[in-house]
Amino acid sequence: MSSEGVGPEQVDTEARDTDPGGTRIRTSDPGDAPGRARTAPATPSAPAAGAGGDAPGAAGWPRVADNFREGLVICDAAHVVRYISQVAARLLPELTAGELVTVGPLRDAPGGDDVPAVEFGHGGRRLRARRVPLTSHRFAWYVEDVTDSVERADALLAERSRSRFLASASQKLGNPLHEDRAARAAVRLAVPTLGDVAVLVLSPRKGRVRWWRATGADDDTTTVDGGTLPEDALPDAVAQALAGVEAHAADWLEDQLTEAGWLPGLAVPDVTARAVTLPGSGAPTGALVVARPADEAFDDPDLQTLRGFAARAGAALNAAVLYRDQAEIAETLQASLLPAQPEPVPGLQWGTAYRPAQATLRIGGDFYGAHPLPDGGSLFFLGDVSGKGVEAAVFTGQLRQGIQALRRVESDPRRLLQLLNDSVLESTRAHGQGRFATIVLGVAHPARDGGLTLTLAGGGHLPPLLLRADGEIEAVTLKGMLIGVVPDPRIGQATVHLAAGETCLLYSDGVTEARGGRYGDEQYGATRLVEAVTGCHTMPAPALAERVEQVTCDWLAGRDHDDIAVLTVKAHPAGGRRTSAARHLHAVPDQRPGPEPAPSARPAAAEAGPPRATAPEDQRQ
């Protein structure tokens, strides 16, 4: 062996001084004689296997190196290969003993003892080599195939990245309940993680479909657009996805999307696309199409991520669509349950104000209305039902519909209320409900002097107020029982005359029972109401109704309240200007709500008998 060779004693010494891949090498055996090295019998093939057979007596130690997990390459100071193990020869077949190192990462590694491990691709595999200095200026390379471990690490990182993406998508898609915002969020999230272009299509509705598209740009910005198109204009693959069938690559999806102009900046054959179904409640909510360059083909993990994202986007879109449908139903029902504005009638002027207890619902338990009569008169009413919210609003709709139907067979207010009471009892008993209502119903007929003759009937409601032309205020006492409680209730009735310019004011207990004041527990009361409308007899009917609502809200100061409804009927000359649908500004005395005045300080109209704010329960007697 030459002076550059490696002898058994040197391998024995240096193997103990190094850690070949975490494997401890024993060079002696307790069963052998003390101090004698364990060597294998020499064989003719040993030098060939070591690719460095110029070492006499070194036939045994290559077998040890060949069992390392790592390949072993020993080089001299001139980077000439002196030894190659079988593992190293298998990983780096171009290396030859006695020749210079030809593998670039090993050849170009810097000299010195402190050389970090290098990792490089070679022959389709991923190799990691670490350099260990030896004696006589020699060094050893330990080469390991880390392809599987790197792939496992990359797969783990990719899976974590996909999991983070899906978790973030779930959070961002779970917030909006508006289909447009949810769809825009879905396509914006899909780009660029899932593709360069993403198109979301909702299931057809009335023969048309809505779509949203997100397109990525080179500057990492995303553009979102959208629109509608006829159902029959959808590509076949997208129509299949809307039906719940996932399109296959053989379905020419890319050609269909390119011809339809859905993929700006991408064209066949340089594009690959996938279309997946967005699941919904019982039926698909829509479909999602993603496309990207053909050299970034969709593999199984990508498809699993796409389907997971589609499931989350479908859940968000499904919730938004359900919310939209429910909102449309609620809006339609609310429109049908809202009090309708009275139609203009010659000789009188209407004024209305309405504020439900739950402002978000826009409906409540107070109601009013007016209908023209065949004889030229008008039927009008205002009432309050038990309860609040949707159930109360439904009951008010039934009462309004009942009055509208009964007025065609009965125009006398008292008899009409009796018929309405029978109808309510029949309905509530059939449904097992205990609903009741208070109501004032009247009929107005034009008088010869330009005024109005009012015939009023009351069923347990607060007494109307008359605003006379001289500024006095009168209360019309109507003693009656609640509607919908007993089969034959007592109905109070009275007939009054309004001269031209005089007004009849109807209001619900949401006005008089509004709680405010210093501690927020004091009722507004009938006396304050009288004071608030004193001096307002010249105001148009709409302005008077708005004033009553305004002073009540001022008293409430933003607190919770009951439903508030106001209806004013003003005797208006037939040739006068109709202002029932207009807003009015009118100067009125500054009469802010204050503490309850003493009896001696009340206006003359109030001393003559102000109306008493009586709760419906008190009027059952």
C-alpha positions in Angstrom: 0.0 0.0 0.0 1.3 3.4 -0.9 1.8 6.2 1.6 -1.6 7.6 0.7 -3.4 4.4 1.4 -5.6 3.6 4.4 -4.6 0.7 6.7 -6.7 -1.3 9.1 -5.2 0.3 12.1 -6.1 3.8 10.9 -9.7 2.8 10.0 -9.9 1.2 13.4 -8.7 4.4 15.2 -10.6 6.9 13.0 -13.8 4.9 13.1 -13.8 5.2 16.8 -13.2 8.9 16.7 -16.1 9.6 14.3 -19.8 8.9 14.3 -20.8 7.3 11.0 -24.5 8.1 10.9 -25.2 7.5 14.5 -24.0 3.8 14.3 -21.4 2.7 16.8 -18.7 0.4 15.3 -17.0 -2.1 17.4 -13.5 -3.2 16.2 -12.9 -5.9 18.8 -15.0 -8.7 20.3 -14.9 -9.8 23.9 -14.5 -13.4 22.7 -11.3 -12.6 20.9 -7.9 -12.6 22.4 -7.3 -9.4 24.3 -5.8 -6.6 22.2 -6.3 -8.4 18.9 -8.4 -6.7 16.2 -11.3 -8.6 14.7 -10.8 -9.0 10.9 -12.6 -11.0 8.3 -10.8 -13.6 6.2 -9.4 -12.1 3.0 -11.2 -12.9 -0.1 -10.4 -12.2 -3.7 -13.4 -10.0 -4.1 -12.7 -7.8 -1.1 -10.4 -5.4 -2.9 -12.8 -5.0 -5.7 -15.7 -4.3 -3.4 -13.7 -1.6 -1.6 -12.7 -0.1 -4.9 -9.3 0.6 -3.3 -7.6 -2.7 -3.2 -4.1 -1.3 -2.9 -4.2 -1.8 0.9 -2.6 -5.1 1.9 -4.4 -6.7 4.9 -7.4 -4.4 4.6 -9.9 -7.0 3.3 -12.0 -7.1 6.4 -12.9 -3.5 7.2 -14.8 -2.7 3.9 -17.4 -5.1 5.1 -17.9 -2.9 8.2 -18.3 0.2 6.1 -20.7 -1.5 3.7 -23.1 -2.0 6.5 -23.3 1.7 7.4 -26.6 3.4 6.7 -24.6 6.1 5.1 -22.2 5.7 2.2 -18.6 6.3 2.9 -16.2 8.0 0.5 -12.6 8.7 1.6 -10.5 11.3 -0.2 -7.0 12.6 0.1 -5.9 16.2 0.3 -6.0 16.4 -3.5 -9.6 15.3 -3.7 -8.7 11.9 -5.1 -11.0 9.1 -4.1 -9.2 6.5 -2.1 -12.1 4.4 -0.9 -15.8 4.0 -1.8 -18.2 1.8 0.1 -20.9 -0.2 -1.6 -23.6 2.2 -0.4 -21.7 5.2 -1.7 -21.0 3.5 -5.0 -24.8 2.9 -5.4 -25.6 6.5 -4.6 -22.7 8.1 -6.5 -21.9 5.6 -9.3 -19.8 8.2 -11.2 -17.1 8.1 -8.5 -14.1 5.9 -9.1 -11.3 5.0 -6.7 -8.1 6.6 -7.7 -9.7 9.5 -9.6 -10.7 13.0 -8.7 -14.2 13.6 -7.2 -16.5 14.5 -10.0 -19.7 15.3 -8.0 -20.0 19.1 -7.9 -21.3 19.6 -4.3 -18.5 17.4 -3.0 -15.8 18.8 -5.3 -16.7 22.4 -4.6 -17.1 22.1 -0.9 -14.8 24.6 1.0 -11.8 23.2 2.7 -11.2 23.2 6.4 -12.5 21.1 9.3 -15.7 23.0 9.9 -17.7 22.2 6.8 -21.5 22.0 7.1 -23.5 19.2 5.6 -24.6 19.8 2.0 -27.8 18.6 0.5 -28.3 18.2 -3.3 -30.3 16.4 -5.9 -28.6 13.6 -7.7 -30.0 10.9 -10.1 -33.5 11.8 -9.1 -32.8 11.4 -5.4 -32.1 13.8 -2.6 -28.7 13.2 -1.0 -27.1 14.7 2.1 -23.3 14.6 2.6 -21.3 15.6 5.7 -17.6 15.9 5.7 -15.4 14.5 8.6 -11.7 15.2 8.7 -9.2 12.3 9.1 -5.5 12.1 9.7 -2.8 12.8 7.1 -4.9 15.5 5.5 -7.5 13.0 4.4 -11.2 13.4 4.9 -14.3 11.3 4.7 -17.7 12.0 3.1 -20.7 10.3 4.7 -23.5 10.3 2.0 -27.1 9.5 2.9 -30.2 9.2 0.8 -32.7 11.5 2.4 -35.3 11.5 -0.4 -38.0 9.7 1.6 -37.5 11.8 4.8 -37.5 15.1 2.8 -40.6 14.0 0.9 -42.2 13.1 4.2 -41.2 16.5 5.7 -42.4 18.4 2.6 -45.7 16.4 2.7 -46.1 17.3 6.3 -45.4 21.0 5.7 -47.8 21.0 2.7 -50.5 19.3 4.8 -50.0 21.8 7.6 -50.2 24.6 5.0 -53.5 23.2 3.6 -54.9 22.8 7.1 -54.1 26.4 7.9 -55.6 27.5 4.6 -58.8 25.6 5.2 -59.0 26.8 8.9 -58.6 30.4 7.7 -61.1 29.9 5.0 -63.7 28.5 7.5 -63.2 31.5 9.7 -63.5 34.1 6.9 -66.3 32.4 5.2 -68.3 31.9 8.4 -68.9 35.6 8.9 -70.9 37.0 6.0 -74.6 36.2 5.7 -75.0 38.0 2.5 -74.6 35.9 -0.6 -72.6 38.5 -2.6 -70.1 39.1 0.2 -69.8 35.3 0.9 -69.2 34.5 -2.8 -66.7 37.3 -3.2 -64.8 36.1 -0.1 -64.8 32.5 -1.5 -63.3 33.4 -4.9 -60.8 35.8 -3.4 -59.6 33.1 -1.0 -59.2 30.6 -3.8 -56.7 32.8 -5.6 -53.8 32.1 -5.7 -53.8 29.1 -3.3 -56.0 26.9 -5.4 -55.5 28.5 -8.8 -54.9 31.7 -10.8 -58.6 32.0 -11.7 -61.6 31.0 -9.6 -65.2 31.2 -10.7 -68.1 30.6 -8.4 -71.6 30.0 -9.8 -74.8 29.9 -7.7 -77.5 27.4 -8.6 -80.0 28.7 -11.1 -82.9 30.9 -9.9 -85.7 31.8 -12.3 -83.8 30.7 -15.3 -80.7 32.8 -14.5 -77.4 32.2 -12.6 -75.2 34.6 -10.7 -71.4 34.3 -11.0 -68.3 35.8 -9.4 -64.8 35.5 -10.7 -61.4 36.3 -9.1 -58.3 36.7 -11.2 -54.8 36.9 -9.9 -52.2 39.4 -11.2 -48.4 39.4 -11.3 -48.3 42.0 -8.6 -50.1 39.7 -6.1 -53.4 41.6 -6.4 -56.7 39.9 -7.0 -59.5 41.4 -9.2 -63.1 40.2 -8.5 -66.0 40.7 -10.9 -69.3 39.1 -11.4 -72.7 39.2 -13.1 -75.6 37.1 -14.3 -76.2 34.9 -17.3 -78.9 32.6 -18.6 -79.0 29.1 -17.3 -78.6 27.6 -20.8 -75.4 29.6 -21.4 -73.5 27.5 -18.8 -70.8 25.2 -20.0 -71.9 21.6 -19.8 -69.2 20.7 -17.2 -70.3 23.5 -15.0 -74.0 22.5 -15.4 -73.0 19.0 -14.3 -71.2 20.4 -11.3 -74.4 22.3 -10.4 -76.2 19.0 -10.6 -73.8 17.4 -8.2 -71.6 15.6 -10.7 -67.9 16.5 -10.6 -66.5 17.0 -14.1 -63.6 14.8 -15.1 -60.5 15.9 -17.0 -61.7 14.0 -20.0 -64.8 16.2 -20.1 -62.9 18.9 -22.0 -63.5 21.4 -19.2 -60.7 23.6 -20.2 -62.0 23.9 -23.8 -65.5 24.7 -22.6 -64.3 27.4 -20.2 -61.9 28.9 -22.7 -64.5 29.1 -25.4 -67.0 30.7 -22.9 -64.4 33.3 -22.0 -64.3 32.4 -18.3 -60.5 32.1 -18.0 -58.9 35.5 -18.9 -55.1 35.2 -19.5 -55.3 31.4 -19.8 -55.8 29.3 -22.9 -55.7 25.7 -24.0 -53.4 23.7 -23.9 -51.5 25.8 -21.3 -54.2 25.6 -18.7 -55.6 22.9 -16.4 -59.0 23.3 -14.6 -61.3 21.6 -12.2 -64.9 22.1 -11.3 -66.4 20.9 -8.0 -69.8 21.1 -6.4 -70.6 23.4 -3.6 -72.8 21.3 -1.3 -76.0 22.7 0.2 -79.1 21.7 2.2 -80.5 18.8 0.1 -79.3 20.2 -3.2 -76.0 21.8 -4.4 -75.7 25.5 -3.6 -73.5 26.2 -6.6 -70.2 25.2 -8.3 -66.6 26.3 -8.0 -64.2 26.3 -11.0 -60.5 26.9 -10.5 -57.8 27.0 -13.2 -54.1 27.4 -13.3 -51.1 26.7 -15.7 -50.9 23.2 -17.1 -47.4 22.7 -15.5 -49.0 22.9 -12.1 -51.4 20.0 -12.5 -53.8 19.0 -9.8 -52.6 16.1 -7.7 -54.6 14.1 -5.2 -53.7 16.4 -2.2 -54.7 19.5 -4.3 -58.0 17.9 -5.2 -58.6 17.0 -1.6 -57.9 20.6 -0.6 -60.2 21.9 -3.3 -63.0 19.7 -2.2 -62.5 20.7 1.4 -62.6 24.3 0.5 -65.7 23.7 -1.7 -67.4 22.1 1.3 -66.7 25.2 3.5 -67.6 27.6 0.8 -70.8 25.7 0.1 -71.8 25.8 3.8 -71.2 29.6 3.8 -73.1 30.1 0.6 -75.9 27.9 1.7 -76.4 29.8 4.9 -76.3 33.1 2.9 -78.9 31.8 0.5 -81.2 30.5 3.2 -80.8 33.9 5.0 -81.7 35.6 1.7 -84.8 33.5 1.2 -85.9 34.0 4.7 -85.2 37.8 4.5 -87.3 37.9 1.3 -90.1 36.0 3.0 -89.9 38.2 6.0 -89.9 41.4 3.9 -92.9 40.2 2.0 -94.8 39.4 5.2 -93.7 42.6 6.8 -95.0 44.6 3.8 -98.4 42.8 4.1 -98.5 43.4 7.9 -97.4 47.0 7.9 -100.3 49.5 8.4 -101.3 50.9 5.0 -101.5 54.7 4.5 -105.2 55.8 4.2 -106.3 56.8 0.7 -107.0 60.6 0.2 -110.7 61.4 0.6 -112.4 64.8 -0.2 -113.4 66.6 2.9 -111.0 65.1 5.3 -107.3 64.8 5.9 -105.4 61.8 7.4 -102.3 61.8 9.5 -100.4 58.7 10.7 -97.4 57.8 12.8 -96.1 54.4 13.6 -93.1 53.1 15.6 -93.0 49.4 16.5 -91.4 48.2 19.8 -88.9 46.1 17.8 -87.5 48.5 15.2 -85.7 45.7 13.4 -88.9 43.9 12.7 -90.7 47.0 11.5 -94.0 45.4 12.6 -95.8 45.2 15.9 -99.1 44.9 17.7 -100.6 48.3 16.9 -102.6 48.9 13.8 -104.7 51.5 12.0 -106.3 51.9 8.6 -109.1 53.5 6.6 -111.4 52.4 3.8 -113.8 54.4 1.7 -117.5 53.6 1.9 -120.0 53.4 -1.0 -122.0 56.3 0.5 -119.1 58.7 0.3 -118.0 58.3 3.9 -114.9 56.7 5.3 -114.3 53.9 7.8 -111.3 54.4 10.0 -109.9 52.5 13.0 -106.9 52.2 15.4 -106.2 49.4 17.8 -103.8 47.5 19.9 -103.5 43.7 20.3 -102.0 41.7 23.1 -98.4 40.8 22.8 -95.5 42.2 20.7 -93.4 41.2 17.7 -94.3 38.8 14.9 -97.2 37.0 16.6 -98.9 40.3 17.5 -98.3 41.6 14.0 -99.9 38.5 12.5 -103.0 39.0 14.7 -103.2 42.7 13.6 -103.2 41.5 10.0 -106.1 39.2 10.8 -108.0 42.0 12.4 -107.3 44.4 9.5 -108.4 41.8 7.0 -111.5 41.0 9.1 -112.5 44.7 9.1 -111.9 45.1 5.4 -114.2 42.1 4.7 -116.9 43.0 7.3 -117.2 46.6 6.1 -118.8 45.3 2.9 -121.7 43.8 4.9 -122.0 46.2 7.8 -121.1 49.9 8.1 -122.5 50.6 11.6 -119.4 50.8 13.9 -121.0 49.1 16.9 -122.4 46.2 14.9 -119.2 45.9 12.9 -117.2 45.5 16.1 -119.6 42.9 17.4 -119.1 40.9 14.1 -115.3 41.3 14.4 -115.5 40.0 18.0 -117.3 36.9 16.8 -114.7 36.4 14.1 -111.8 36.8 16.5 -113.3 34.3 19.0 -113.8 31.8 16.3 -110.2 32.1 15.0 -108.5 32.1 18.5 -110.5 29.1 19.7 -109.7 27.2 16.5 -106.0 27.8 17.0 -106.0 27.5 20.8 -104.9 31.0 21.3 -106.1 33.6 23.8 -105.6 36.8 21.7 -107.6 40.0 22.4 -107.5 43.6 21.2 -108.6 47.1 22.0 -109.9 49.2 19.2 -111.6 52.5 18.2 -113.6 52.3 15.0 -115.3 55.2 13.4 -117.2 56.3 10.3 -116.8 59.8 9.0 -119.3 61.5 6.7 -118.9 65.0 5.3 -121.3 67.6 6.8 -123.0 70.5 5.0 -120.9 73.1 6.9 -117.7 71.6 5.5 -117.1 69.6 8.7 -117.4 65.9 9.5 -119.8 63.8 11.4 -118.0 61.0 13.3 -119.7 57.9 14.6 -117.3 56.3 17.0 -117.4 52.8 18.6 -114.9 51.6 21.2 -113.8 48.3 22.4 -111.7 48.8 25.5 -109.4 51.4 23.9 -108.2 54.8 25.1 -110.6 57.7 24.5 -110.0 59.8 21.3 -109.2 63.5 21.7 -110.9 66.3 19.8 -108.9 69.4 19.0 -111.5 72.2 18.6 -111.1 75.3 16.5 -110.9 77.5 19.6 -108.0 75.5 21.1 -110.0 73.4 23.5 -109.4 69.7 23.8 -112.2 67.3 24.5 -112.0 63.6 25.3 -114.6 61.2 23.8 -115.5 58.7 26.4 -116.2 55.3 24.8 -117.0 52.7 27.5 -116.6 49.3 26.0 -115.0 45.8 26.4 -112.1 44.1 24.9 -112.5 42.5 21.5 -111.9 38.7 21.5 -112.7 37.9 25.2 -116.4 37.3 25.6 -119.1 36.3 23.0 -121.3 39.4 23.5 -119.1 42.3 24.6 -120.5 45.7 25.5 -119.5 48.2 22.8 -119.5 51.9 23.5 -120.6 54.3 20.8 -120.7 58.1 20.4 -121.4 60.6 17.7 -119.4 63.9 17.4 -119.2 66.7 15.0 -116.0 68.3 13.7 -116.2 71.7 12.3 -113.9 72.7 9.4 -110.3 72.6 10.7 -111.0 70.5 13.7 -109.2 67.2 14.3 -109.9 63.9 16.0 -106.8 62.2 17.5 -106.6 58.4 18.0 -103.5 56.9 19.7 -102.4 53.7 21.3 -101.2 53.0 24.9 -97.7 53.1 23.6 -98.0 56.9 23.9 -99.5 57.3 27.3 -97.6 54.4 28.9 -94.2 55.4 27.6 -91.8 55.5 30.5 -89.3 58.2 31.0 -88.5 61.1 33.3 -85.6 61.4 35.7 -85.5 57.7 36.7 -87.0 56.3 33.6 -90.0 54.7 35.4 -92.6 57.5 35.0 -95.4 57.1 32.5 -96.0 59.9 30.0 -99.7 60.0 30.9 -102.8 61.4 29.3 -102.3 64.8 30.9 -98.9 65.4 29.3 -100.4 64.3 26.0 -103.1 66.9 26.3 -100.5 69.6 27.1 -98.3 68.4 24.1 -101.2 68.9 21.6 -102.6 72.1 23.2 -102.2 74.9 20.7 -101.7 72.4 17.8 -105.3 72.6 16.5 -104.2 74.5 13.4 -101.6 72.0 12.4 -102.2 69.7 9.5 -103.2 66.2 10.4 -99.9 64.6 9.3 -97.9 67.1 11.3 -100.0 66.6 14.4 -99.5 62.8 14.2 -95.7 63.3 13.9 -95.7 65.7 16.8 -97.3 63.1 19.1 -94.8 60.5 18.0 -91.9 62.9 18.5 -92.8 64.1 22.0 -93.3 60.5 23.1 -89.9 59.5 21.8 -88.4 62.5 23.5 -89.9 61.3 26.8 -88.6 57.8 26.2 -85.0 59.1 25.6 -84.0 55.9 23.7 -85.5 53.5 26.3 -87.4 50.4 25.4 -91.1 51.1 24.6 -94.3 49.5 23.5 -95.7 49.9 20.0 -96.7 53.4 19.2 -99.5 54.2 16.7 -101.2 57.6 16.0 -104.1 58.3 13.6 -105.5 61.8 13.1 -108.7 62.8 11.2 -109.1 66.4 10.3 -112.1 68.1 8.8 -110.8 69.6 5.6 -112.8 71.6 3.1 -113.3 69.8 -0.1 -111.6 72.5 -2.1 -108.6 72.7 0.2 -105.1 71.4 -0.6 -104.6 67.7 0.1 -101.5 67.2 2.2 -102.1 63.8 3.6 -99.0 62.4 2.0 -96.7 65.3 2.6 -94.3 66.2 5.5 -95.1 69.5 7.3 -93.2 72.0 9.3 -95.4 74.1 11.6 -94.7 76.4 14.4 -96.0 75.2 17.7 -95.6 76.3 21.3 -92.5 75.0 23.1 -94.2 72.6 25.5 -91.5 70.1 26.5 -92.6 67.2 28.7 -92.3 68.2 32.4 -93.6 66.9 35.7 -97.3 66.2 36.2 -98.9 69.6 36.8 -101.2 70.3 39.8 -105.0 70.3 39.0 -105.2 74.0 39.5 -102.5 74.6 36.9 -104.0 72.5 34.1 -105.5 74.1 31.1 -109.1 74.8 30.9 -109.6 72.0 28.5 -107.9 69.6 30.8 -110.0 70.7 33.8 -113.1 70.0 31.8 -112.3 66.4 31.8 -108.9 65.2 30.4 -108.8 61.6 29.1 -107.7 59.0 31.6 -104.9 56.7 30.4 -106.4 53.3 31.3 -104.6 50.1 30.6 -106.6 47.4 28.7 -106.8 45.3 31.8 -108.6 48.0 33.7 -111.3 48.3 31.0 -112.5 44.7 31.3 -115.0 45.8 34.0 
